[in-house]
Amino acid sequence: MATLTPTSISAAGTLNSTSNAAVGGDKVRPIGDRVFVEITNGGGSSITVTIPSYASVRGQAAADRTVTIAASATKKIPIYADLNASPADGLASITYSGVTTVTVGAYRV
């Protein structure tokens, strides 16, 4: 599992900064509501991305978030500190149902 460092998006624009999705998933440190991941599925079939939730509302655990990314598609997914940061290390985990031809980048606005 790799820990992604969010790239700041500047007023002048920022180049994409991606790497191959790690087998077993990746992690990123959320900073409030200012971090998102951009995941591109270069494969021929859809994948599912899962981001665990650690928050609860009135004693009920929030559901983990699952996002389907179609073949040859890219999605930007927000990472929320109050929902997705693990109490153990402060990082949000991201797992993928497949990683072949999948790339991921983390960004901060």
Summary of the structure (lengths in Angstrom):
residues: 109
radius of gyration: 13.7
end to end distance: 24.1
largest distance: 44.1
contacts: 298
relative contact order: 0.37
helix: 4%
strand: 46%
